[in-house]
Amino acid sequence: MTPSPSEAILRWFRDTLKAKDMNTAALANKVGAKRASVRNVLAGREPLTVDQLVLWGQALELKLEDLVGVDMPELPEEPEASEEVDAEDIAGAMGPTLLRAAPEEPSDKYEVDPYGLQGEQAVRFAFAMGVDFAFVVDSSQLADSGVPEATVKANPKRLLIKLDAAFHRHNAPEFTDDELIVVLSFDALYTCTFPWSAVVQVVYFIEPPPPTTKKRDDPPEPPENGGRPMLRLVK
């Protein structure tokens, strides 16, 4: 399959988001678009429009003239009509193009350590995927955590922390062997520390994919003779 001509531009956007420590939710928030739509376009599932190219470039402080330096995919040369081309020739012509257009390998931050602390792995993955998520902590372990005392007293057993993906970079998460350090907004901004032992639940709020349209099977043909019993002659 011929790669999309916009793949190089999408890769340019993805590289810029990574360099600016932003995710798709943050970009969608800046341009006033639906998160699912932005994610689908960046993944190549929906076409990139000219309006999106301009708006996203402005939001990311990019210059459209920089597109001149983007490595655009090359189309395979079309063979002359008299030339016989077999499957290997086609594969050889398409191979380099497909290689340049292939999406980047996932960052190692997406890797999950099956032997690591489950709370840490779940929180790391939520930040890496750029999804809204919430985590529940044991309030009895929040002494000197940086969470306002009034908030802890109002939630004496469990405290629910919900994080919007659009502001993940402002949360500035730090991970240590023993705790999560994150910037949270209550009545003001607080740098809070949560021991991994206090994290008892992590919930993701994922964006469901668009519904698929499936063709219904043709109705079965009516049985012969209206479905009434029939006698057949058997030799």
Backbone bond lengths (Angstrom), bond angles and torsions (degrees), N, CA, C in turn:
res aa  C-N    CA-C-N  psi(-1)  N-CA   C-N-CA  omega(-1)  CA-C   N-CA-C  phi
1 M - - - 1.460 - - 1.524 109.03 -
2 T 1.324 117.68 133.51 1.449 122.56 -179.51 1.525 110.17 -68.61
3 P 1.337 118.03 130.21 1.457 120.14 -178.33 1.519 111.32 -65.10
4 S 1.315 116.71 152.37 1.460 121.59 178.93 1.523 109.84 -65.99
5 P 1.345 117.89 135.60 1.469 119.94 178.39 1.528 112.73 -60.52
6 S 1.340 116.80 -22.71 1.466 119.51 -178.39 1.519 113.10 -87.88
7 E 1.326 118.37 -0.30 1.469 120.73 -175.83 1.525 111.54 -59.20
8 A 1.334 117.02 -41.07 1.462 119.80 -179.70 1.527 110.70 -64.18
9 I 1.338 117.47 -36.87 1.461 120.95 178.31 1.524 110.01 -68.55
10 L 1.326 116.92 -41.29 1.460 120.27 178.01 1.527 110.42 -62.35
11 R 1.327 115.76 -39.39 1.466 119.24 178.40 1.527 110.01 -64.51
12 W 1.332 115.97 -36.44 1.468 121.78 176.51 1.523 110.15 -60.62
13 F 1.329 116.88 -45.28 1.463 120.69 177.78 1.526 111.06 -64.65
14 R 1.340 116.71 -44.35 1.469 119.48 -178.55 1.526 111.07 -62.79
15 D 1.333 116.85 -40.30 1.463 120.53 178.27 1.524 110.95 -64.19
16 T 1.342 115.53 -39.02 1.468 119.47 -179.67 1.523 111.06 -67.13
17 L 1.332 116.64 -42.95 1.466 120.12 177.48 1.520 110.86 -59.10
18 K 1.330 115.70 -42.67 1.467 119.94 -179.77 1.524 110.32 -64.12
19 A 1.349 116.25 -42.49 1.464 119.93 -178.85 1.525 111.63 -65.91
20 K 1.325 117.15 -32.59 1.457 121.54 -179.81 1.532 112.25 -90.55
21 D 1.333 116.67 4.72 1.467 122.04 -179.87 1.525 110.89 56.46
22 M 1.338 115.50 44.27 1.453 121.72 178.77 1.524 109.49 -116.24
23 N 1.330 116.29 158.92 1.452 120.84 175.05 1.523 109.26 -119.68
24 T 1.323 116.14 -179.59 1.457 119.59 -176.90 1.520 111.84 -64.81
25 A 1.327 117.14 -32.76 1.462 120.05 179.01 1.520 110.81 -64.98
26 A 1.326 117.19 -39.70 1.462 120.44 179.37 1.527 110.45 -65.67
27 L 1.326 117.59 -40.99 1.459 120.81 178.17 1.522 110.67 -65.24
28 A 1.324 116.40 -44.67 1.463 120.23 179.29 1.526 110.76 -60.67
29 N 1.323 117.02 -38.15 1.448 121.23 -179.69 1.531 111.01 -65.48
30 K 1.332 117.09 -37.35 1.461 121.19 -178.01 1.525 112.30 -72.34
31 V 1.336 117.01 -34.32 1.467 119.58 -176.86 1.522 112.64 -98.78
32 G 1.338 117.24 -1.10 1.452 120.44 178.55 1.512 113.83 69.22
33 A 1.321 116.46 38.43 1.465 121.34 -179.04 1.521 110.07 -115.21
34 K 1.318 116.02 167.61 1.452 120.61 176.60 1.525 109.45 -74.28
35 R 1.312 115.28 137.26 1.466 119.26 -177.68 1.520 112.19 -61.00
36 A 1.330 116.03 -41.82 1.462 119.59 -177.73 1.519 110.41 -62.45
37 S 1.339 117.16 -37.61 1.459 120.65 -179.43 1.525 111.12 -66.25
38 V 1.348 116.25 -44.35 1.463 120.48 179.24 1.528 110.22 -62.65
39 R 1.322 116.14 -43.16 1.466 120.36 -179.45 1.536 110.69 -63.63
40 N 1.334 116.67 -42.19 1.462 120.12 -178.72 1.523 111.93 -65.74
41 V 1.331 116.85 -38.51 1.466 119.58 179.05 1.525 110.15 -67.48
42 L 1.328 117.33 -46.42 1.465 120.33 -179.14 1.523 111.73 -64.20
43 A 1.328 116.72 -26.42 1.463 120.59 178.23 1.527 111.97 -86.30
44 G 1.344 117.21 -5.55 1.455 120.27 179.45 1.507 114.39 84.61
45 R 1.335 117.20 9.55 1.465 119.89 -179.86 1.526 112.06 -83.87
46 E 1.334 116.78 -20.37 1.456 121.73 176.22 1.524 108.06 -129.40
47 P 1.340 118.21 150.46 1.470 120.47 -178.03 1.527 112.03 -70.47
48 L 1.319 115.57 148.39 1.459 122.48 176.12 1.523 108.34 -85.87
49 T 1.344 116.78 126.51 1.458 120.58 -179.91 1.532 110.23 -94.83
50 V 1.319 115.84 164.05 1.464 120.61 178.00 1.521 110.39 -63.83
51 D 1.339 116.88 -40.52 1.463 120.32 178.45 1.529 110.90 -59.51
52 Q 1.334 116.63 -42.51 1.463 120.05 179.01 1.524 110.75 -65.35
53 L 1.315 116.60 -40.47 1.464 120.69 179.03 1.526 110.69 -57.76
54 V 1.337 116.60 -45.04 1.460 120.65 -178.32 1.534 111.18 -70.93
55 L 1.343 116.55 -48.45 1.463 120.16 -177.25 1.521 112.02 -63.91
56 W 1.332 116.57 -44.57 1.459 119.33 -179.39 1.524 110.73 -65.95
57 G 1.324 116.14 -38.10 1.457 119.20 178.47 1.515 111.35 -62.45
58 Q 1.343 116.67 -40.39 1.465 120.13 177.92 1.526 110.82 -67.01
59 A 1.326 116.69 -42.43 1.459 120.44 -178.34 1.523 111.66 -64.02
60 L 1.320 116.29 -33.39 1.468 120.59 -178.36 1.521 112.57 -96.08
61 E 1.349 115.04 6.04 1.464 121.40 177.97 1.522 111.21 58.74
62 L 1.318 114.46 44.70 1.460 120.75 177.44 1.524 109.81 -102.23
63 K 1.306 116.00 155.39 1.456 121.77 176.41 1.523 108.29 -105.77
64 L 1.326 115.05 127.35 1.458 118.43 -177.08 1.529 112.11 -62.26
65 E 1.350 116.54 -24.92 1.468 117.15 177.88 1.522 111.72 -67.21
66 D 1.355 116.20 -17.99 1.464 118.85 176.78 1.519 111.59 -67.23
67 L 1.323 116.63 -16.06 1.465 120.18 178.08 1.505 111.80 -61.98
68 V 1.329 115.98 -22.35 1.466 119.14 -179.96 1.518 110.50 -60.70
69 G 1.327 115.79 -31.32 1.458 119.44 -178.71 1.504 114.67 -89.00
70 V 1.349 117.68 -0.41 1.453 120.35 -179.78 1.520 109.64 -77.23
71 D 1.325 115.50 133.22 1.464 121.02 -178.66 1.520 109.41 -75.84
72 M 1.315 116.46 98.51 1.452 121.08 -179.14 1.524 109.82 -79.49
73 P 1.333 117.96 146.82 1.460 120.55 179.97 1.519 111.75 -66.48
74 E 1.309 115.93 144.21 1.448 121.30 178.27 1.522 109.56 -95.48
75 L 1.302 115.14 137.74 1.454 119.46 177.39 1.518 109.44 -83.79
76 P 1.329 118.32 143.61 1.460 120.37 178.54 1.516 110.85 -64.82
77 E 1.309 115.22 144.70 1.452 119.80 178.72 1.518 110.40 -66.90
78 E 1.315 114.43 138.55 1.460 118.91 179.68 1.517 108.94 -82.58
79 P 1.312 119.34 125.37 1.458 121.23 -178.97 1.525 111.33 -68.71
80 E 1.317 114.88 153.35 1.459 119.53 176.41 1.518 110.08 -65.95
81 A 1.301 115.06 154.92 1.464 120.02 -174.99 1.522 112.19 -60.38
82 S 1.331 116.54 -31.37 1.460 119.02 -176.20 1.517 112.51 -84.76
83 E 1.321 115.93 -10.40 1.466 119.42 -175.95 1.512 110.76 -85.98
84 E 1.319 116.95 133.10 1.455 121.08 177.28 1.523 108.77 -86.22
85 V 1.317 115.50 129.93 1.457 120.83 -178.08 1.516 108.39 -123.81
86 D 1.322 117.06 126.57 1.455 119.70 177.86 1.518 110.15 -101.92
87 A 1.309 116.32 179.95 1.461 121.53 -175.57 1.517 112.29 -61.77
88 E 1.351 117.50 -37.07 1.453 120.11 -179.11 1.520 111.22 -66.33
89 D 1.354 117.29 -37.46 1.461 119.93 177.45 1.518 111.47 -62.92
90 I 1.336 115.56 -41.97 1.462 120.08 179.80 1.516 110.10 -64.60
91 A 1.329 117.05 -44.56 1.458 120.95 179.82 1.521 110.90 -61.88
92 G 1.347 115.99 -38.82 1.457 119.71 179.49 1.505 112.28 -66.01
93 A 1.343 116.63 -36.37 1.458 120.46 179.58 1.517 111.66 -73.50
94 M 1.331 117.54 -36.14 1.452 121.56 -176.07 1.515 113.27 -83.40
95 G 1.351 116.03 -25.01 1.454 119.59 -173.17 1.516 114.89 -52.94
96 P 1.362 119.20 -56.07 1.452 119.61 -178.10 1.520 113.06 -60.64
97 T 1.337 116.63 -35.89 1.457 119.82 -179.81 1.518 110.75 -64.90
98 L 1.322 116.34 -45.40 1.455 120.38 179.41 1.520 110.71 -63.99
99 L 1.329 116.23 -34.74 1.451 119.60 -178.68 1.519 111.07 -66.04
100 R 1.340 116.02 -41.61 1.457 118.89 -179.89 1.523 112.04 -69.34
101 A 1.345 116.25 -30.19 1.461 119.90 -175.45 1.517 113.19 -89.44
102 A 1.331 117.03 -5.30 1.462 119.37 -176.94 1.517 110.37 -66.02
103 P 1.335 118.87 144.01 1.467 121.07 178.52 1.512 111.08 -65.50
104 E 1.304 115.52 155.76 1.449 120.57 -178.79 1.519 111.55 -65.44
105 E 1.322 114.94 153.55 1.450 119.63 174.88 1.525 108.80 -68.37
106 P 1.320 118.01 142.24 1.470 119.62 179.66 1.520 110.97 -60.14
107 S 1.317 115.22 147.74 1.451 120.44 176.77 1.522 109.29 -67.78
108 D 1.356 115.27 156.34 1.458 118.34 -179.29 1.524 111.74 -66.69
109 K 1.350 117.57 -12.94 1.461 118.30 179.21 1.517 111.77 -70.65
110 Y 1.347 116.88 -11.89 1.456 119.98 177.05 1.525 111.10 -84.43
111 E 1.306 117.56 -11.81 1.450 120.35 -177.41 1.532 110.09 -74.62
112 V 1.310 114.92 137.46 1.464 120.85 179.69 1.520 109.16 -105.99
113 D 1.317 115.44 133.09 1.461 121.06 177.29 1.526 108.03 -91.47
114 P 1.339 117.89 107.52 1.466 119.23 -177.15 1.524 113.11 -65.26
115 Y 1.342 116.71 -14.13 1.457 120.16 179.97 1.525 111.91 -102.90
116 G 1.334 117.31 -0.17 1.450 120.98 -179.57 1.519 111.86 -82.12
117 L 1.321 115.46 176.61 1.460 120.47 177.67 1.524 108.57 -66.06
118 Q 1.320 116.95 129.59 1.457 120.18 -174.42 1.523 112.41 -63.26
119 G 1.327 117.55 -40.43 1.456 120.03 178.79 1.516 111.59 -60.96
120 E 1.327 116.22 -44.24 1.463 120.39 179.41 1.526 111.05 -63.23
121 Q 1.337 116.72 -45.57 1.466 120.34 -178.77 1.524 110.94 -62.09
122 A 1.326 116.86 -41.16 1.463 120.88 -178.35 1.525 111.02 -66.41
123 V 1.330 117.91 -41.17 1.464 121.27 -179.92 1.527 110.35 -70.77
124 R 1.317 117.58 -42.31 1.466 120.74 177.53 1.528 110.64 -56.99
125 F 1.330 115.85 -45.56 1.458 120.25 -176.74 1.520 110.83 -65.41
126 A 1.328 117.66 -37.42 1.462 120.90 179.42 1.526 111.16 -62.58
127 F 1.338 116.28 -44.87 1.458 119.51 177.36 1.522 111.02 -65.89
128 A 1.318 117.22 -40.97 1.459 120.75 -178.19 1.518 111.85 -65.13
129 M 1.325 117.40 -39.10 1.458 121.65 -179.27 1.524 112.65 -77.91
130 G 1.329 117.42 -18.73 1.452 120.29 179.41 1.512 113.43 70.92
131 V 1.332 117.12 44.54 1.464 121.25 179.75 1.528 109.49 -114.30
132 D 1.344 115.32 153.70 1.458 119.11 169.91 1.527 107.62 -62.66
133 F 1.322 116.55 139.07 1.463 117.91 177.26 1.524 109.31 -154.32
134 A 1.297 114.47 164.26 1.462 121.31 177.84 1.517 108.52 -133.48
135 F 1.315 115.72 147.92 1.458 118.85 173.47 1.523 108.80 -132.88
136 V 1.314 114.42 145.35 1.460 122.06 -177.65 1.520 108.52 -107.61
137 V 1.328 116.15 133.20 1.463 120.08 -178.93 1.527 110.35 -123.21
138 D 1.311 113.97 153.25 1.460 122.58 177.02 1.530 108.32 -76.79
139 S 1.317 116.34 113.01 1.470 120.92 -174.91 1.530 113.21 -62.52
140 S 1.309 116.42 -25.22 1.465 119.01 -178.22 1.532 112.12 -68.52
141 Q 1.335 117.25 -13.21 1.464 121.07 -179.17 1.528 112.24 -104.71
142 L 1.331 117.27 16.95 1.465 120.20 -173.71 1.523 113.66 -102.85
143 A 1.329 117.32 15.30 1.467 119.25 175.62 1.527 109.08 -63.13
144 D 1.332 116.11 131.96 1.469 121.87 -179.55 1.532 112.18 59.26
145 S 1.325 117.18 28.42 1.464 120.51 -179.90 1.519 112.78 -84.19
146 G 1.338 116.38 -17.90 1.457 120.20 -175.70 1.510 112.37 97.60
147 V 1.336 117.35 -11.94 1.464 120.99 174.63 1.528 107.88 -71.19
148 P 1.343 118.32 134.37 1.475 119.72 179.93 1.519 112.09 -50.99
149 E 1.315 116.56 136.91 1.465 121.40 -176.85 1.518 111.82 -59.10
150 A 1.336 116.76 -36.89 1.463 120.08 -179.89 1.523 111.13 -63.64
151 T 1.320 116.42 -35.27 1.472 120.41 179.42 1.518 110.70 -68.21
152 V 1.327 116.21 -41.60 1.469 120.28 178.67 1.520 110.49 -64.67
153 K 1.335 117.56 -42.95 1.462 120.87 -179.70 1.523 111.73 -64.64
154 A 1.345 116.45 -33.21 1.464 120.02 179.40 1.525 111.70 -74.56
155 N 1.332 116.88 -15.37 1.471 121.98 179.14 1.523 108.04 -130.88
156 P 1.330 118.11 72.01 1.463 121.56 -170.69 1.521 115.01 -67.80
157 K 1.334 118.35 -22.43 1.464 119.87 -178.21 1.536 112.21 -104.38
158 R 1.322 115.12 -55.93 1.457 120.01 -177.49 1.521 109.09 -131.94
159 L 1.334 116.05 141.04 1.460 121.39 177.12 1.525 108.18 -119.80
160 L 1.339 116.20 127.08 1.462 122.19 179.91 1.526 109.22 -97.32
161 I 1.324 115.91 124.98 1.465 122.23 176.74 1.526 107.64 -114.22
162 K 1.335 117.19 118.78 1.454 120.72 178.85 1.524 109.53 -112.19
163 L 1.332 116.37 131.41 1.456 122.18 -176.37 1.528 110.49 -118.47
164 D 1.327 115.46 128.62 1.457 122.40 177.34 1.519 108.40 -84.08
165 A 1.328 116.49 129.56 1.464 120.78 -176.58 1.521 112.42 -60.04
166 A 1.330 117.56 -29.26 1.457 120.62 -178.43 1.525 112.10 -64.00
167 F 1.335 117.45 -19.06 1.460 121.27 -177.05 1.533 112.49 -116.85
168 H 1.323 116.44 19.30 1.461 119.53 -179.77 1.525 112.64 -58.06
169 R 1.315 116.17 -40.17 1.477 117.06 -177.47 1.520 111.24 -67.90
170 H 1.343 116.57 -27.48 1.459 119.87 177.15 1.537 111.14 -77.32
171 N 1.329 116.06 -22.10 1.464 119.34 174.64 1.526 111.10 -69.68
172 A 1.337 115.86 -22.48 1.475 121.95 175.45 1.522 112.23 45.84
173 P 1.344 118.28 58.04 1.469 119.47 -175.87 1.523 112.97 -66.63
174 E 1.311 115.07 140.97 1.466 122.28 173.05 1.528 107.32 -127.22
175 F 1.322 115.68 138.97 1.456 120.94 -177.14 1.519 109.68 -118.00
176 T 1.315 116.03 127.51 1.462 120.83 173.02 1.525 107.76 -119.92
177 D 1.298 116.51 176.75 1.464 120.20 179.71 1.525 111.77 -64.55
178 D 1.344 116.77 -25.64 1.459 119.89 -172.83 1.523 114.75 -111.20
179 E 1.342 117.84 -18.79 1.458 117.69 -170.82 1.524 113.23 -158.15
180 L 1.324 114.27 164.80 1.458 123.80 173.26 1.516 108.13 -106.11
181 I 1.329 116.17 130.35 1.457 121.86 176.09 1.521 106.99 -113.61
182 V 1.333 116.62 125.28 1.458 120.02 -174.00 1.528 109.51 -150.09
183 V 1.340 115.85 146.82 1.458 121.65 178.33 1.524 108.67 -90.33
184 L 1.337 116.45 124.70 1.457 121.89 -177.96 1.524 110.67 -124.86
185 S 1.321 114.73 154.98 1.462 120.85 179.04 1.527 109.48 -109.05
186 F 1.328 115.99 119.10 1.456 122.43 171.88 1.539 105.46 -113.96
187 D 1.317 118.98 -107.78 1.460 119.58 170.70 1.520 110.37 -84.57
188 A 1.333 115.78 -11.98 1.462 124.25 175.85 1.527 106.48 -156.70
189 L 1.313 116.64 -175.90 1.460 119.99 178.67 1.523 109.95 -86.20
190 Y 1.343 115.31 133.31 1.460 121.54 -179.66 1.530 108.90 -130.88
191 T 1.309 115.89 137.99 1.460 120.55 170.56 1.521 107.14 -89.56
192 C 1.336 115.35 114.02 1.460 120.56 -172.78 1.523 111.20 -113.22
193 T 1.305 114.62 148.90 1.459 121.61 -179.65 1.526 109.25 -121.85
194 F 1.327 115.32 126.65 1.465 120.69 -179.06 1.527 109.44 -122.26
195 P 1.322 117.80 115.93 1.473 119.05 175.30 1.528 109.60 -61.51
196 W 1.317 116.88 142.65 1.471 119.28 178.44 1.521 111.01 -60.51
197 S 1.318 116.42 -28.28 1.466 119.20 178.81 1.523 111.83 -67.31
198 A 1.353 117.70 -18.17 1.457 120.91 -179.08 1.522 112.69 -86.84
199 V 1.343 116.85 -17.29 1.471 120.52 -177.79 1.528 108.53 -79.52
200 V 1.340 116.32 115.41 1.463 119.93 -175.92 1.530 112.73 -110.98
201 Q 1.342 117.34 -13.49 1.459 119.37 -179.42 1.526 109.71 -160.64
202 V 1.345 115.64 141.86 1.462 121.92 175.42 1.525 107.29 -130.91
203 V 1.328 116.33 129.53 1.465 121.55 -177.36 1.520 109.24 -123.72
204 Y 1.348 116.83 129.32 1.460 121.92 177.12 1.524 109.58 -98.25
205 F 1.333 115.91 140.93 1.460 121.75 173.34 1.533 107.15 -110.89
206 I 1.320 116.13 89.37 1.454 120.94 -171.24 1.526 111.47 -86.97
207 E 1.343 114.57 159.51 1.453 120.76 176.93 1.529 108.17 -92.93
208 P 1.323 118.40 114.39 1.466 118.86 -179.56 1.516 110.66 -68.80
209 P 1.329 118.28 146.97 1.462 121.08 177.44 1.524 110.24 -69.51
210 P 1.334 117.11 159.58 1.465 118.88 178.40 1.515 110.33 -62.56
211 P 1.328 117.52 147.27 1.479 119.59 -179.70 1.514 110.93 -63.87
212 T 1.293 115.00 142.31 1.463 120.22 177.83 1.516 109.39 -88.48
213 T 1.327 115.05 143.26 1.460 120.77 179.29 1.517 108.64 -99.86
214 K 1.291 115.53 113.32 1.463 120.51 179.61 1.523 110.25 -107.65
215 K 1.312 114.29 137.95 1.456 118.47 177.58 1.522 109.53 -74.85
216 R 1.287 114.59 134.65 1.446 117.96 177.14 1.517 109.80 -71.02
217 D 1.310 114.77 145.37 1.464 118.96 177.06 1.517 109.83 -65.07
218 D 1.310 114.56 144.73 1.460 118.51 176.96 1.521 109.46 -59.50
219 P 1.321 117.57 140.10 1.474 119.16 179.53 1.517 110.43 -60.87
220 P 1.309 117.04 143.42 1.468 119.60 -179.29 1.524 110.78 -62.59
221 E 1.314 114.56 146.94 1.454 119.40 178.60 1.525 109.71 -67.56
222 P 1.313 117.75 142.51 1.472 119.69 179.64 1.518 110.21 -63.55
223 P 1.315 117.53 143.06 1.464 120.27 -179.55 1.530 110.91 -64.59
224 E 1.302 114.13 155.38 1.463 119.48 179.65 1.530 110.11 -61.15
225 N 1.330 114.60 147.87 1.465 122.30 176.02 1.530 111.99 60.75
226 G 1.356 114.82 29.07 1.463 118.18 175.90 1.510 114.30 67.39
227 G 1.305 117.61 18.06 1.446 120.29 178.40 1.516 114.12 85.49
228 R 1.327 117.06 1.07 1.463 118.96 -179.94 1.527 109.91 -78.24
229 P 1.297 118.62 151.00 1.466 121.21 178.13 1.525 110.93 -57.49
230 M 1.338 114.64 143.81 1.475 119.49 -179.01 1.522 108.79 -129.52
231 L 1.306 115.64 151.26 1.453 121.93 172.17 1.510 109.42 -102.88
232 R 1.333 116.21 130.02 1.463 119.85 179.87 1.545 107.77 -115.80
233 L 1.277 115.09 144.83 1.453 121.38 178.44 1.521 108.60 -84.11
234 V 1.310 115.44 120.47 1.466 120.26 -179.15 1.512 108.30 -113.01
235 K 1.289 117.82 122.61 1.460 121.98 179.29 1.534 110.36 -87.82
